Amino acid sequence: PFLQTVVLTGHGSLQTALESGRRDAFRFLQKPADHGELVQALRDAAAEKERQIMERFREEMQEIASSGGSPRDIVVRVDALRRKFGLS
């Protein structure tokens, strides 16, 4: 669910750029792409993925905190959540 798509095409047009946007592409680049621009797009995509993961993790942590339960139950649920998001 956190996949960021960078579209790199040699046959781009305004129409394909708009279609990429409608399909939630993170970035649309045309060949020949500047190496620095491509690297920055990939870095930005990775940063956005991390931001989305952490946002969802915080939301789910708040749900655990507000739902109550025994301290042991909370620890088990938090551990499961950390594994789910690859944060353990």
C-alpha positions in Angstrom: 0.0 0.0 0.0 3.0 2.3 0.3 4.4 1.8 -3.2 5.6 4.9 -4.8 5.7 4.8 -8.6 8.1 6.8 -10.7 7.1 6.7 -14.4 10.1 7.0 -16.8 9.1 7.0 -20.5 10.6 7.7 -23.8 7.2 8.3 -25.4 5.6 10.7 -23.0 3.0 13.3 -23.7 0.7 15.6 -21.7 -1.9 12.8 -21.9 0.4 10.1 -20.5 1.5 12.5 -17.8 -2.1 13.2 -16.8 -2.9 9.5 -16.9 0.0 8.7 -14.7 -1.3 11.3 -12.2 -4.8 9.8 -12.3 -3.2 6.5 -11.4 -1.3 8.1 -8.5 2.2 8.0 -10.0 4.6 9.8 -7.6 6.6 11.3 -10.4 6.6 11.4 -14.2 9.9 11.8 -16.0 10.6 11.7 -19.7 13.7 10.3 -21.4 16.4 11.3 -21.6 16.1 12.1 -17.9 18.8 14.0 -16.2 20.6 11.5 -13.9 20.4 13.9 -10.9 16.7 14.4 -11.5 16.1 10.7 -11.6 18.1 10.1 -8.4 16.2 12.9 -6.7 12.9 11.5 -7.8 13.8 8.1 -6.3 15.0 9.7 -3.1 11.8 11.7 -2.8 9.7 8.6 -3.5 11.6 6.7 -0.7 11.1 9.6 1.7 7.4 9.7 0.9 7.1 6.0 1.4 8.8 6.3 4.8 6.5 9.3 5.7 3.4 7.3 4.9 4.6 4.2 6.9 5.3 6.3 9.9 2.0 8.2 9.7 0.1 4.9 9.5 2.2 3.4 12.3 1.4 6.4 14.6 -2.3 6.2 13.8 -2.3 2.5 14.7 -0.3 3.2 17.8 -2.9 5.8 18.9 -5.6 3.2 18.4 -3.8 0.7 20.6 -3.2 3.4 23.3 -6.8 4.4 23.3 -8.3 0.9 23.2 -7.1 0.1 26.7 -6.2 -3.4 27.7 -3.6 -4.9 30.1 0.0 -3.7 29.8 0.9 -7.1 28.5 -1.7 -7.0 25.9 -0.5 -3.6 24.8 3.1 -4.8 24.5 2.0 -7.8 22.4 0.0 -5.6 20.1 2.8 -3.0 19.7 5.3 -5.8 19.0 3.0 -7.1 16.3 2.5 -3.7 14.9 6.3 -3.1 14.7 6.7 -6.4 12.8 3.9 -5.5 10.5 5.7 -2.2 9.5 9.2 -3.7 9.6 10.2 -1.6 12.5 11.4 -4.3 14.9 
